[in-house]
Amino acid sequence: MLDRISLVLVIIGALNWGTIGLFQFDIVAWIFGGQDALLSRVVYTLVALAGIWCISLLFRNSEVLDSAGHRRPEHDE
């Protein structure tokens, strides 16, 4: 669950950075009242923490669930 929440926050951050790069428009700041607004800073911080968490995804073994809901390796040898 934490992986999915982190991924959603990272996607939000990526989309926000995309609008800044393409249109010089910060969606988070616009929604929450500017870059210095407390809520904007909270969102920026959550996105940063989610990005740090997602680094761990690069170093994990891939696992899938079988039909009974048990974890098993993605590639059976």
Secondary structure, DSSP 8 states (H G I E B T S, - for coil): -HHHHHHHHHHHHHHHHHHHHHHS--HHHHHHTSTTSHHHHHHHHHHHHHHHHHHGGGGS--EEE-TTS-EEESS--
